[in-house]
Amino acid sequence: MNRPKTSCETKTVLIFRLACVRPGRFSLIIKGAAKCATIDGGRRLVSTSEAQAFVEFDRVQKSYDGETLVVKDLNLSMPKGEFLTMLGPSGSGKTTCLMMLAGFETATNGDIRLDGQPINNIPPHKRGIGMVFQNYALFPHMTVAENLSFPLEVRKMGRSDREAKIKHALDMVQMGDFGGRRPSQLSGGQQQRIALARALVFEPELVLMDEPLGALDKQLRETLQFEITRLAHDLGITVVYVTHDQTEALTMSDRVAVFEAGRIQQLAPPDELYEAPINSFVAQFIGENNTLEGVVTAIQGDQCTVTLDSGDIIDARPVNVSAVGDRTKVSIRPERVEFNRERLHADAHTLKAEVLEFIYMGDIFRTRLRVAGSDDFVVKTRNAPDQRRLKPGEQIEIGWLPEDCRALDA
Amino acid sequence: MTDATAQDAMITADGTPLKVSLNRALRREKLRALMLIAPLLIFILVSFIFPIGDMLIRSVQNGMVSQVIPRTVTTLEDWDHTSGETPSEEVFQALTRDFMIAVERKDHTRLGTRLNYERTGMSSLFRKTGRRVDDLGEGYTDQFGDLDPAWEEPMTWVTLMGHPDWIAAQAAWDGEGAEPSFRLRDGVADVLPRTAEMYAAFAQVVQVEDEDSPTEEEPWHIVYASLYEDLQADGVDVTSLSAPILTAALEGSAAFETQSMRDGFIEIEEDWADPEVWGTIQAFSSPVTAGYFLKAVDLSLTPDGVEPVADNLTIYVELFWRTMWMSMTITFSCILLGYPIAWLMANLPDRSANLIMILVLLPFWTSLLVRTSAWKVLLQRQGVVNDTLVAIGLIGDDGRLALINNVTGTIIAMTHILLPFMILPLYSVMKGIPPSYLRAAKSLGATNVTAFRRVYFPQSVPGIGAGSILVFILSIGYYITPEIVGGTKGVFISNRIAYFISDSPNWGLAAALGTILLVVVLALYWAYDKVVGIDNVKLGG
């Protein structure tokens, strides 16, 4: 979670020259082409250059039993070459979306378009979409080379062409010497590399990945995360990646779609998603987050005052509240909490806090506080030479910059 | 152990070699495991392995001829059946003695039945001879009686042959409790070997079979005949027995009229003059025989060697062949019918799959006999299937199909009965094939057919293998269903085995047929292992 975000940001900027117009807004401009992203109800916020969309979900709904909708109303459009991650808890509909795109599930309603063509009625094998599965799905009765040869054979490619492509694909994932092995003779990481090579060997423009690293250990996962993003970038392929691991989503993607209850809750680049969540679900789901509940008592422009249930008054930025009197959940990241009075605005509201627990974590200190009647308010501080180490039982005062505290829906 | 290896061997902290230490640690575990399986192991051994082993040994066992007529078998060794002549008088004398004892022990009918498997008529020959064999040698009894009436007194024989201790014990016996077993007098067997042997046999039969005392029974005629033979032998010296009556008999018997046992037998039943009868006895006199196995493959062991049986009598090779191809047909039908069901079950949600599973297992909850009988009702000429076909006009009333009491009936009923054994392993293997394989294949560009053929089917082969082995082996030994619906044309080798076990007992042949069946199954199993690999057989995920 505390992985340096610079690489991610750099990459994003490099590839797309992304410009976050203003924090708190969820539209962005990429290479001058405005893309659209909707949060709910099909409210289309920006809609220009539809022709540039490579993958497009248009008001897609899906129901398995005819009573409940698994995917409620999905509108999504991706340009060519984008790495988009669908992130969400299990049962949020993200995998169903991926399966509809791959053709293994049919949309109950709405259109899915690939390169402008509706693909609802095209069978999976004619869509030409590469796919990587969580359990690798390497055919156990074939060698690695035969696995890679399979998509080329069904495309009736000649032997010499096949061999060249297989060799190239294996080299690409640094598995050049493993062509004669059986999948069962490979480790999990090696199998996933092969699965990746197999999904890429027939040169699809779109590759879908369904939690491909879910079964691997942490270290291997990080190596492969890097390799997948590198490959996607080098080959210029469009990737739709499904995961429930937010770190993975943040580090790999150009944009992340956070799914919950069959809807995209927020679709944004990783930094925006973390720093500017637009509702309390996203705030809770991405990263660690402190939540305090209260009522909005004043709004002036992009600043508001919230009276907490405990009676304390704090400053916040109104994001998902519209009027005075609304109930709200304010969200503040643990690393943005200040207990050094000098760093706050002179007129900033502060809260009294009692230190309950101090945890030394090496690079950071994690301090648990009792604030406004809540026992699980967390503060994270960098392990710097001049950093104060709080002691349990200590009474302190905490505050934050108003723009770091977001008043969201209750 | 050399120094080098001693240094190489790993040593535990207390100095014992690691291997010893490990073995000690594992011994308890192994013992525990053994204890857990011991009850089942003993049960299987006692109730299954030993009886089957014993049964299989019967396929080559042939002790009966040499047990029941040992003297005949010994004397017959030199006889050459190709000479076309009946054996010598000596053989008939031996046969008389064997027969006399066998008759008293009622063994001669068993032997007759046994030899009847090899040559018809032997059973009645033995029974007929058994009824009259005790008359043979009567002439000697009369001649000894004429010489000295004392020979007809049981006590004369007792004093001559019996051990003094036994005679005393026998005299003291009051008819209650165990009768003292007869003992031969010392030395008598050296002087009069045949007589001693026969009298001892006589005494034993009287005591054990008849529960009488030899002191009150006149010996068999054959004992007199044996005495005559002994007395006529060269250089016989009866002085050591110090019995005056015997010395007198030695002199008197020289003038006796010789009785031919050979003529006696031929007079009882002229088959005894037939060299073929003797050839059969000789061919089956060894304690181990290949006769049953030869018979089981439509060959027969004749005095002239191994010969194929007459064409109109061949049955077993055809039966084996029929058992094989019908079992294969049944296995194949099971694959055809079971594969789609298993596939459906593996791909449906658990609830629906369970419902189908119950339907698949439903037949197991009804008795096999009931299911088979139900097929009888369904398939018969006036049965449900034929009635339906006639009703919808597919066949005419006069063209009703023969679906039962033939090969068709057996195949239909057995496919139905064995289907679950195909579906279950198929299902469990298919359940273990993740749906993502098919999806992966399709995403890689394969059509449904290609994806199935190249990705799904090869992975389901272990299930087909397991199901096929199961169904084939079960069907090859099936008995009840072919018995009920098979008629004459649709029965299996197992029905023939059952026939020889109960209806017309010939356990040796039944054992030989069973052994061949077992060997065929093992050979197929071995071939399957070579071709497909037994590792590829999976009964579960």
Chai-1 contact restraints between the chains, C-beta under 6 A:
chainA,res_idxA,chainB,res_idxB,connection_type,confidence,min_distance_angstrom,max_distance_angstrom,comment,restraint_id
A,A102,B,S443,contact,1.0,0.0,6.0,A-B,restraint_1
A,F104,B,R439,contact,1.0,0.0,6.0,A-B,restraint_2
A,P124,B,K442,contact,1.0,0.0,6.0,A-B,restraint_3
A,P124,B,S443,contact,1.0,0.0,6.0,A-B,restraint_4
A,H125,B,K442,contact,1.0,0.0,6.0,A-B,restraint_5
A,H125,B,G445,contact,1.0,0.0,6.0,A-B,restraint_6
A,H125,B,A446,contact,1.0,0.0,6.0,A-B,restraint_7
A,H125,B,T447,contact,1.0,0.0,6.0,A-B,restraint_8
A,M131,B,S443,contact,1.0,0.0,6.0,A-B,restraint_9
A,F133,B,S436,contact,1.0,0.0,6.0,A-B,restraint_10
A,N135,B,P434,contact,1.0,0.0,6.0,A-B,restraint_11
A,N135,B,S436,contact,1.0,0.0,6.0,A-B,restraint_12
A,A137,B,S436,contact,1.0,0.0,6.0,A-B,restraint_13
A,A137,B,Y437,contact,1.0,0.0,6.0,A-B,restraint_14
A,A137,B,A440,contact,1.0,0.0,6.0,A-B,restraint_15
A,F139,B,V455,contact,1.0,0.0,6.0,A-B,restraint_16
A,H141,B,P458,contact,1.0,0.0,6.0,A-B,restraint_17
A,F150,B,L444,contact,1.0,0.0,6.0,A-B,restraint_18
A,P151,B,L444,contact,1.0,0.0,6.0,A-B,restraint_19
A,P151,B,G445,contact,1.0,0.0,6.0,A-B,restraint_20
A,V154,B,G445,contact,1.0,0.0,6.0,A-B,restraint_21
A,V154,B,A446,contact,1.0,0.0,6.0,A-B,restraint_22
A,V154,B,T450,contact,1.0,0.0,6.0,A-B,restraint_23
A,R155,B,G445,contact,1.0,0.0,6.0,A-B,restraint_24
